Amino acid sequence: MAAAPDDALPTVRLGPYAVSRLIVGANPVLGFSYVGGLMSHFMQDYFTVERTVDLLERCLDVGINTWQTSAHEKVHAALEGLRQRGRDIQWIFLASTSHTEDEGALDEVIRRDRPIAIVHHGGVSDRLWREGRIEEVHDFARRVRDRGILAGISAHNPRVIQHAEDNGWNLDLYMACFYQLTRTREELEHVVGREVPLWGEFLPGDPARMCAVVQQVQRPCLAFKILAGGRRADRPEEREAAFEFAFGNIKRTDAVIVGMFPRFSDQAGEDAALTRRFGTLSP
């Protein structure tokens, strides 16, 4: 069932595109879980290509018009399957090393799957920052823009986004992780002490640190991991609090990316309702 016109999701602008303020992510689809290998296998087993297409159709029905993923054969098959059903969804491509360093592979993904934007992978961006090679990220963004496609960078470390903004990089968007998951062991020990807890990379102060940067940069930001890799998704009140915090601490020109695993509930519909409820909070 399609969303009624007065129930439509708010949108933000990415270049010429109207993008729903709730974007569906892909970690569950691709079997990337932050709660252990067993859940990763469970997600991989559940998300056949057909079920992935079903999720995308449900997202479109409730007003979610954009999907953000890395390149993957399942992603390609799902996009093709959706188009064969007579529907389409805007796709944001998160490019990792295999595509940032191989021009032919990058062009093939562009030809096959038609992304509206290409974003440099956050884990790679953070690593290159640590190694003093951050200009390689800038160079990739230039090459994307030369192809006539919106270009952005993703980061878990707020300093990477701040650096790009302060140095006037010609970007169209940022992807900003609410949790700095790419700290080294030494960096984690510096923040929390030598007894780093299990799953210690999800530090409760990180969302506020990233949001401080998101609020002052000029370009649109797509905030991700707002549910802490699923750790804030178990109870309805926790999920509500996470959406309320996210929309209350990003700009009106920003959106959120949320992975969905509809095995037990209609997460697309639930998250769309939370976006309509809290999306007006953004300053």
Beta strands, then each sheet from edge to edge (+ up, - down):
strand 1: 11-14
strand 2: 17-20
strand 3: 22-24
strand 4: 66-70
strand 5: 90-95
strand 6: 117-120
strand 7: 150-155
strand 8: 173-177
strand 9: 221-224
strand 10: 255-258
sheet 1: 1+ 2-
sheet 2: 3+ 10+ 9+ 8+ 7+ 6+ 5+ 4+
end
